[in-house]
Amino acid sequence: MTKCNPANERVKRKYLLFLKVAKGRGQELIDAAAAAIDRFDEFNRRKDFKAYHFEQARAFQSYLARSTNARTGAPLSASTVNATLAALKAFFTWLADQPGYASRIKYSGAEYFSTPGSVSRVATARRFKPCATLDDVRAMLAAIPDEGEIAKRDRAIIAFAILTGARDKAIVSFRLKHVDIARKLVHHDPREVHVKQAKTFTTWFFPVGDDFLRVVVDWILFLREQKEFGPDDPLFPKTRVAQVEHLGFRAVGLDRAPWANANAVRDIFREACARAGLPYHNPHSFRNSLVQFAYDLKLDPEAFKAWSQNLGHESVVTTFSSYGTIAPARQGEIFRRLSDKPVSRDVLLNADPLRQFVDQIQHAAG
């Protein structure tokens, strides 16, 4: 490994601080940017960033095209290449405005880190993501033996996820005081809850079924009455592990502390899916499930906007584009239904004006 360049390290730290303080970026994005910049720095043999030339960016793109995933051995995915180049483009754009670098690096030089069009289109394409139906979620709950407090918690986590659409990092950070059972809502308070982009919003329980609600209500009552949890205690405490004679370390109940991360929640979903004979549906995919369910309800525009806000989205465009891709089979079904409708007399009468309008557009374009 090439020895680090002190000047490069200093300016990298300065940039990461800029992302955190000035741009308000989250730690995951900052870590990803740091990894991308270091990957280029290592490829470029730690040459001073002041000596940057656009040919270095072109060579790095070729290097990424030849690179493989260290774990799987497969070529780097289009999304990885796209994210790496985008992070470098942002870094060198920022660098072109810094003292000592502005005279050596031009903004146009950063453009050479742009992702090739074909790779970018593959990386950013919106594809349908198969997600659990409500019946699948019920099968996941049924697959967990309702025995003991750990199983009770695991079932409550799955039910809570479909009731609220909360992200897994939020789920592990909620406290009892954030849930209002009487009003059927949960408060996303970024001062205490790990909320994406530190948004503050309220989620009312989605109308997915009273059976899911009962699981969550029973769980909260169990925590309050039997475990004597208070408002500031975690909604979903981590598993307590202790040493059992002749058996080593084993799960023996619930702790009074929250999990440090969401890995355990994903494991709970993975095991429940396996027990139910389902493909793995991660916690985040339940947000897709909720949008597909919204389509089934055939909501009017106002109701769909409320549904979107309930997911924490400021724009329904986010809901449609990120979670609302229609399954190909359903897309075909919709178009078959539309094709069965007879063409109205008004459409036929207006066909000529419409054709004239199209001809005018084509003539103007020519």
Wavefront OBJ file of the C-alpha trace (Angstrom):
o trace
v 0.000 0.000 0.000
v 1.328 3.441 -0.958
v 2.244 5.702 1.942
v -0.375 8.359 2.744
v 0.078 11.884 1.435
v -0.258 14.311 4.403
v -1.591 17.144 2.220
v -4.255 14.859 0.747
v -5.260 13.608 4.185
v -5.657 17.160 5.496
v -7.856 18.291 2.631
v -9.922 15.085 2.824
v -10.634 15.732 6.515
v -11.577 19.312 5.660
v -14.007 18.103 2.980
v -15.634 15.521 5.224
v -16.121 18.222 7.863
v -17.696 20.392 5.158
v -20.136 17.583 4.323
v -21.058 17.121 7.975
v -21.310 20.717 9.173
v -22.047 22.839 6.103
v -24.094 20.345 4.099
v -25.654 18.452 7.024
v -24.964 15.040 5.501
v -25.508 11.876 7.513
v -22.680 9.643 8.655
v -23.437 6.924 6.082
v -23.070 9.350 3.188
v -19.904 10.828 4.715
v -18.384 7.366 5.126
v -19.279 6.497 1.526
v -17.671 9.721 0.258
v -14.533 9.036 2.303
v -14.292 5.509 0.879
v -14.706 6.731 -2.713
v -12.062 9.452 -2.349
v -9.639 7.064 -0.680
v -10.196 4.528 -3.455
v -9.166 7.095 -6.035
v -6.278 8.294 -3.868
v -4.965 4.733 -3.568
v -5.382 4.124 -7.321
v -3.550 7.380 -8.072
v -0.607 6.310 -5.847
v -1.349 9.090 -3.352
v -0.199 11.823 -5.730
v -0.952 15.298 -4.458
v -4.475 16.344 -5.453
v -2.932 19.611 -6.687
v -1.390 17.598 -9.519
v -4.801 16.337 -10.687
v -5.275 15.971 -14.441
v -8.451 14.879 -16.183
v -6.631 11.846 -17.605
v -6.435 10.516 -14.052
v -10.229 10.527 -13.911
v -10.459 8.701 -17.230
v -7.930 6.092 -16.074
v -9.862 5.636 -12.841
v -13.090 5.031 -14.746
v -11.362 2.279 -16.717
v -10.023 0.855 -13.471
v -13.537 0.715 -11.979
v -14.809 -1.042 -15.102
v -12.203 -3.779 -14.545
v -12.631 -4.009 -10.767
v -14.511 -6.729 -8.923
v -16.380 -6.971 -5.649
v -13.933 -8.141 -2.970
v -16.549 -10.401 -1.370
v -18.298 -11.964 -4.366
v -15.661 -11.634 -7.089
v -18.317 -10.242 -9.464
v -17.751 -7.021 -11.445
v -18.656 -3.852 -9.576
v -22.334 -3.038 -9.924
v -23.452 -0.036 -11.936
v -24.798 1.565 -8.751
v -21.400 1.225 -7.016
v -19.574 2.746 -9.979
v -22.128 5.537 -10.239
v -21.978 6.365 -6.514
v -18.158 6.304 -6.464
v -17.810 8.640 -9.440
v -20.525 10.968 -8.157
v -18.720 11.296 -4.812
v -15.444 12.111 -6.576
v -17.087 14.623 -8.883
v -18.537 16.429 -5.867
v -15.165 16.356 -4.073
v -13.166 17.781 -6.975
v -15.846 20.394 -7.660
v -15.424 21.529 -4.038
v -11.626 21.277 -4.306
v -11.594 23.634 -7.309
v -12.751 26.418 -4.982
v -10.248 25.841 -2.156
v -7.159 27.983 -1.470
v -4.074 26.389 -2.972
v -6.150 24.227 -5.319
v -8.281 26.759 -7.214
v -5.374 27.809 -9.439
v -4.560 24.196 -10.333
v -7.947 22.449 -10.592
v -10.728 23.685 -12.833
v -14.420 22.948 -12.444
v -14.382 21.357 -15.885
v -11.816 18.861 -14.621
v -14.330 17.497 -12.134
v -16.753 16.761 -14.970
v -14.520 13.909 -16.122
v -15.759 11.946 -13.125
v -19.243 11.908 -14.643
v -20.651 8.408 -14.970
v -20.917 7.117 -18.564
v -24.496 7.431 -19.784
v -25.148 3.724 -20.183
v -23.836 2.944 -16.693
v -25.774 5.827 -15.168
v -29.034 4.684 -16.764
v -28.562 1.149 -15.447
v -27.637 2.434 -11.980
v -30.576 4.818 -11.648
v -33.273 2.742 -13.373
v -36.426 2.279 -11.321
v -37.209 -1.421 -11.146
v -40.104 -3.186 -9.534
v -39.075 -4.638 -6.192
v -41.127 -7.659 -5.147
v -42.497 -7.001 -1.693
v -44.589 -8.772 0.906
v -48.374 -8.701 0.713
v -50.362 -8.277 3.924
v -51.046 -12.012 3.865
v -47.290 -12.620 3.639
v -46.781 -10.443 6.706
v -49.449 -12.417 8.554
v -47.626 -15.618 7.577
v -44.407 -14.177 9.010
v -46.156 -13.464 12.301
v -47.739 -16.910 12.403
v -44.348 -18.528 11.785
v -42.908 -17.119 15.028
v -43.876 -19.310 17.990
v -45.788 -17.136 20.455
v -43.750 -18.392 23.388
v -41.755 -16.167 25.703
v -41.001 -12.476 25.743
v -38.384 -12.578 22.973
v -40.867 -14.101 20.520
v -43.496 -11.588 21.660
v -41.073 -8.755 20.897
v -40.131 -10.182 17.494
v -43.788 -10.476 16.457
v -44.426 -6.912 17.658
v -41.520 -5.560 15.601
v -42.931 -7.063 12.399
v -46.464 -5.862 13.164
v -45.194 -2.382 14.075
v -43.209 -2.168 10.822
v -46.290 -2.779 8.660
v -48.466 -0.525 10.833
v -46.097 2.434 10.555
v -43.755 1.873 7.607
v -40.934 2.979 9.914
v -37.356 2.364 8.810
v -35.400 -0.202 10.793
v -33.042 2.386 12.316
v -36.058 4.296 13.609
v -37.639 1.112 14.958
v -34.656 0.336 17.193
v -34.535 3.906 18.536
v -38.209 4.493 19.384
v -39.098 4.792 23.046
v -42.459 4.028 24.585
v -43.273 7.732 24.856
v -43.132 8.124 21.063
v -46.147 5.842 20.553
v -49.670 7.064 21.296
v -51.860 3.964 21.265
v -55.057 5.880 22.048
v -54.626 8.065 18.948
v -52.985 5.290 16.918
v -49.878 7.220 15.968
v -46.122 7.421 16.444
v -43.958 10.537 16.628
v -40.721 10.656 14.622
v -38.640 13.021 16.756
v -35.101 13.337 15.346
v -33.797 14.548 18.701
v -34.203 10.989 19.986
v -35.166 8.825 17.007
v -32.879 7.922 14.097
v -34.970 9.546 11.363
v -33.714 9.899 7.796
v -32.545 13.470 7.116
v -33.573 14.378 10.680
v -37.194 14.958 9.640
v -39.877 15.597 12.225
v -43.242 14.062 11.361
v -46.145 12.048 12.708
v -47.243 8.689 11.357
v -50.773 7.489 11.994
v -51.103 3.723 11.927
v -51.866 2.528 8.415
v -55.256 0.751 8.088
v -53.714 -2.648 7.414
v -55.768 -4.661 9.900
v -56.771 -4.849 13.556
v -54.774 -8.065 13.961
v -51.513 -6.156 13.506
v -52.712 -3.460 15.898
v -53.554 -6.025 18.589
v -50.033 -7.471 18.459
v -48.488 -4.037 19.040
v -50.979 -3.009 21.748
v -50.465 -6.282 23.621
v -46.712 -5.757 23.437
v -46.838 -2.234 24.842
v -49.150 -3.330 27.657
v -46.735 -6.170 28.415
v -43.832 -3.738 28.684
v -45.743 -1.298 30.884
v -47.523 -3.715 33.178
v -45.297 -6.769 33.431
v -41.830 -5.386 32.695
v -42.610 -2.022 34.358
v -41.073 -0.039 31.502
v -41.433 3.734 31.605
v -41.838 6.357 28.844
v -38.089 6.674 28.239
v -37.462 2.945 27.953
v -36.984 1.427 24.479
v -40.042 0.279 22.574
v -38.080 -2.753 21.408
v -35.336 -3.648 23.913
v -32.428 -5.810 22.880
v -32.006 -9.431 23.876
v -30.251 -10.121 27.166
v -27.540 -12.746 26.852
v -26.134 -14.598 29.848
v -23.912 -17.566 30.527
v -25.871 -20.716 31.302
v -24.124 -23.598 33.020
v -23.002 -26.285 30.541
v -24.671 -24.388 27.679
v -22.440 -21.350 27.212
v -23.943 -17.962 26.406
v -27.641 -17.955 25.533
v -30.544 -15.533 25.148
v -32.342 -15.438 28.470
v -34.836 -12.599 28.037
v -35.011 -8.888 27.391
v -32.563 -6.201 28.419
v -33.642 -2.702 29.364
v -31.398 -1.110 26.738
v -31.986 -0.550 23.017
v -30.012 -2.176 20.216
v -26.977 -0.267 18.967
v -27.990 -0.834 15.331
v -30.691 -2.443 13.196
v -28.855 -5.669 12.361
v -30.904 -7.689 14.848
v -34.171 -6.418 13.341
v -33.089 -7.590 9.894
v -32.199 -10.979 11.359
v -35.687 -11.234 12.882
v -37.268 -10.530 9.482
v -34.934 -12.965 7.752
v -35.755 -15.794 10.154
v -39.509 -15.109 10.048
v -39.482 -15.226 6.234
v -37.507 -18.459 6.249
v -39.918 -20.062 8.734
v -42.891 -18.959 6.609
v -41.311 -20.285 3.401
v -41.065 -16.788 1.911
v -38.181 -15.018 0.169
v -36.456 -12.542 2.459
v -38.411 -9.306 2.801
v -36.288 -6.751 4.641
v -37.895 -4.164 6.961
v -37.519 -1.362 4.426
v -39.489 -3.308 1.810
v -42.601 -2.961 3.964
v -42.734 0.639 2.754
v -43.144 -0.742 -0.772
v -45.832 -3.082 0.547
v -47.758 -0.131 1.966
v -47.676 1.769 -1.335
v -48.879 -1.314 -3.220
v -51.690 -1.614 -0.671
v -52.563 2.042 -1.281
v -53.069 1.193 -4.954
v -55.462 -1.588 -3.934
v -57.486 0.945 -1.935
v -57.768 3.220 -5.006
v -57.237 6.372 -2.969
v -58.234 9.775 -4.266
v -55.448 12.415 -4.661
v -55.980 13.945 -1.202
v -55.917 10.557 0.530
v -52.803 9.457 -1.372
v -51.052 12.694 -0.378
v -51.869 11.925 3.267
v -50.581 8.378 2.754
v -47.361 9.804 1.309
v -46.893 12.216 4.224
v -47.496 9.333 6.607
v -44.378 7.704 5.141
v -42.421 10.880 5.844
v -42.318 12.023 2.212
v -42.527 15.725 1.454
v -43.575 15.001 -2.133
v -45.810 12.294 -3.573
v -43.281 12.091 -6.405
v -40.927 10.379 -3.946
v -43.646 7.901 -3.027
v -44.423 7.117 -6.656
v -40.846 6.969 -7.942
v -39.095 5.214 -5.048
v -41.809 2.882 -3.774
v -44.676 2.918 -6.233
v -43.403 1.002 -9.257
v -46.245 -1.198 -10.474
v -45.558 -4.906 -10.906
v -45.256 -5.862 -14.622
v -48.112 -8.386 -14.314
v -50.376 -5.756 -12.797
v -49.313 -3.225 -15.422
v -50.409 -5.675 -18.125
v -53.679 -6.320 -16.318
v -54.436 -2.584 -16.189
v -53.776 -2.149 -19.895
v -55.886 -5.178 -20.814
v -58.722 -3.648 -18.822
v -58.246 -0.300 -20.570
v -58.127 -1.986 -23.968
v -61.495 -3.608 -23.335
v -63.136 -0.199 -23.036
v -64.790 0.980 -26.275
v -63.459 4.146 -27.871
v -65.930 6.963 -27.279
v -67.603 8.897 -30.088
v -65.951 12.125 -28.849
v -62.504 10.625 -29.274
v -63.310 9.559 -32.826
v -64.724 12.994 -33.678
v -61.645 14.712 -32.288
v -59.167 12.383 -33.987
v -58.533 14.725 -36.929
v -57.749 17.821 -34.809
v -55.448 15.663 -32.683
v -53.640 14.406 -35.779
v -53.312 17.988 -37.042
v -51.798 18.999 -33.696
v -49.256 16.146 -33.855
v -48.391 17.075 -37.443
v -47.786 20.687 -36.373
v -45.404 19.546 -33.630
v -43.514 17.275 -36.015
v -43.294 20.038 -38.622
v -41.951 22.502 -36.033
v -39.384 19.965 -34.860
v -38.251 19.357 -38.417
l 1 2 3 4 5 6 7 8 9 10 11 12 13 14 15 16 17 18 19 20 21 22 23 24 25 26 27 28 29 30 31 32 33 34 35 36 37 38 39 40 41 42 43 44 45 46 47 48 49 50 51 52 53 54 55 56 57 58 59 60 61 62 63 64 65 66 67 68 69 70 71 72 73 74 75 76 77 78 79 80 81 82 83 84 85 86 87 88 89 90 91 92 93 94 95 96 97 98 99 100 101 102 103 104 105 106 107 108 109 110 111 112 113 114 115 116 117 118 119 120 121 122 123 124 125 126 127 128 129 130 131 132 133 134 135 136 137 138 139 140 141 142 143 144 145 146 147 148 149 150 151 152 153 154 155 156 157 158 159 160 161 162 163 164 165 166 167 168 169 170 171 172 173 174 175 176 177 178 179 180 181 182 183 184 185 186 187 188 189 190 191 192 193 194 195 196 197 198 199 200 201 202 203 204 205 206 207 208 209 210 211 212 213 214 215 216 217 218 219 220 221 222 223 224 225 226 227 228 229 230 231 232 233 234 235 236 237 238 239 240 241 242 243 244 245 246 247 248 249 250 251 252 253 254 255 256 257 258 259 260 261 262 263 264 265 266 267 268 269 270 271 272 273 274 275 276 277 278 279 280 281 282 283 284 285 286 287 288 289 290 291 292 293 294 295 296 297 298 299 300 301 302 303 304 305 306 307 308 309 310 311 312 313 314 315 316 317 318 319 320 321 322 323 324 325 326 327 328 329 330 331 332 333 334 335 336 337 338 339 340 341 342 343 344 345 346 347 348 349 350 351 352 353 354 355 356 357 358 359 360 361 362 363 364 365 366
